[in-house]
Amino acid sequence: MAGRVADPNTQYKVYLHKVANKYMYATVQQPYLSEGNRRLKYRPFHLGRVSADMVFTPNSEFRLLPVSEREKYIFPAEIDISKVTALNHPDYTQTQHLNQENMKQENTFTGKSEEKPGAEMTDASASGIARPCENILDQYNNKLYGSFWLLEEISRQKGVYEDLLEVFQGNIGQVHEVMSLAFFPYLSGKCFNRFAKWQNAHKTLLDYPLTSPSITRLTQSITDHHRMTFIKLRLKRQPEGAHLDCDSTSRSGWGTCLVDLCWGNNKDNPKLQNTVEAYVYSLTTHEPVYYRSFPGNTADISTVRTILSDLLALGIKDVVFIADRGYPSEENLAALVEASLPFLMCSKVGCEPIAPLLGNVEFDEDGIPINMSYDQKRRLYYLQADIPSYKGELADGTEVNMEGLKANLFLNLRRRADELGALKRKIQEERLILEKAVKEAVIPADIKKYNALFDYFKVEYKCIEKQPVGIVFTLCERKVKKERSSCGFFSSVMYKMDIDGAQALEVYKSRDEHEKNFDQLKNQMLYYNQRNSSEEGRNGRSFISFVGLIAVSSVRHAWKEKMQDRYESSLNMLDELESVRYSEYTDGTTHMSSFTGRQVEICDACGVAVPKECMPATYRKARERKENPKKRGRKSKNTSASDV
């Protein structure tokens, strides 16, 4: 006999669960397999609280669900789910006109049309979040908003908000939590466990306090798939020919719970374990576009293959890859050429493929290069030469034709004189030590270890009848000649770039912006240490910091280009804006205080338009006159003589 057909919507039917006849929760029966007999069982799962007037407030677990999953739940008709509607459809009020007297709102969960008197929706924030004013705004609010508003507007202009919505599949609540946390360390100088208290005085994108347990659940819900999807969307926004600089920094950690914490070259504290945080920064749009964490004992030269593999998988093309001298090697150059990716890398002068080109430089009797051009601005000599074609090998042994590589040689005469003098002094010091050892008939116990003490001399035993009686030494002329030829030089290697040496140096020097960006990330955004107890939490916090760094980098670039003479740092600019307040009233109306002249200038420097109603009268009238200038001459009369 066939049993009763199971209802597929059973696990999505919501019921009221009362605790101690005082607290009510919206609950569903969640299926799970028991460990003993592996039978399917059910247990209660709370979606949020239900107030005495039957208004449902989602909890953090419900807010982290995708919109498609949230819409599957079937709520009883007596529960007001207007907060869920506002959470799922943030632009609801922008697309529909609601009658405040008798509003009929379709319940997206039950499919029924039901009356919701008194729950009119209003655009209650500058970010366009629709909210039921009677249920959510039950008290007056007057909070600081100016600095957060600026970062929010920059993120919207750069498409960060739109990309996050796509990454989290339209989950507006999760997007707002990520963006609010992303700006918080930069604006407050505090870690995430102080966020809920900070919300009391500052307006964010959230209408509810975000506590430490909720933040932990949020960070642990962000996966590597979210990271790669977001990076792919950011790379698509890069213009053709954008310059992308790759660099890394160390990040300290105190615990042993993270796999990547290893002993390595920690730039902040040599005694601490650390990870290597690699970032790719766009020198064209002045924002980071990629990040990845590596074990702390990983050298930069070993990260190129992984970074390049990620970028190629994300569809990168028509960009220029830039890196310092810690990244090039024969394998890495071959991988970049194989990918047909234009690049510019600083290279060590004494290594392949630069070293053979030093012999092409000719000097006159005064030590001035004859066949090199002179850059008056940098006071450097430069020479661009084609690197002879040779075969490079990938990590798997595949040969790659390296045709098309160019080398840029740069010479600083003052630096060359200093290095030649230092080389001469070093050789003289070693010679004096060895002459003294010969005179005293010193017999080293281990000739190999003794040789390691000298850079430019080769030391051997002086033997009589196969018995050592002293030492003899000879100058390594080949090594000295090689070092003399490279004194004062530095170089770079480039591929598929149609620029001369001076332009290549200018492009490479622009990467100093990335170095300053690391200082901002680790100090002003409190990213210098690991505050995590799990791999999932660390991945989520890194993602949130990356989102915040996009807007913060734009603020710093605006400060450097236009406001550096007026403010000590980009944080001082935001401090100037912090006094702008945002007021919310119980009837759903809102008000944003007026901006001062300095605040308007900061917004103009960042490319953000101030709301017209918040502009000072003098600025507003001046802009109106500029947009609609008066025409010179006498106005034409309305009537003519024939009409009289």
Secondary structure, DSSP 8 states (H G I E B T S, - for coil): -------TTGGGB-EEEEETTTEEEEEEEEEEE-TTT--EEEEEEEEEEE-TT-BEEE-HHHHTS-HHHHTT-B--TTSB-HHHHHHH-TTHHHH----SSS-EEE-TTT--EEE-TT--EEE-STT--EEETTTT--S-EEEE-HHHHHHHHHHHHTTHHHHHHHHTTT-HHHHHHHHHHHHHHHHH---GGGHHHHHTTB--S-SS---HHHHHHHHHH--HHHHHHHHHHHHHTS-TTEEEEEEEEEEEE--S-STT-B-S--SS-TTSEEEEEEEEEETTTTEEEEEEEEETT--GGGTHHHHHHHHHHTT--SEEEEE-TTS--HHHHHHHHHTT--EEEEE-TTSTTTGGGGGG--B-TTS-BSS-EEETTTTEEEEEEE----EEE-TTS-EEE-TTEEEEEEE-HHHHHHHHHHHHHHHHHHHHHHHHHHHTT---S-HHHHHTT-SSEEEEEEEETTEEEEEEEEE-HHHHHHHHHHTTEEEEEEES----HHHHHHHHHTTHHHHHHHHIIIIIT--SB---SSHHHHHHHHHHHHHHHHHHHHHHHHIIIIITTT-SSHHHHHHHHTT-EEEE-TTS-EEE----HHHHHHHHHTT----GGGS-HHHHHHHHHHHS---SS----SS-GGG-
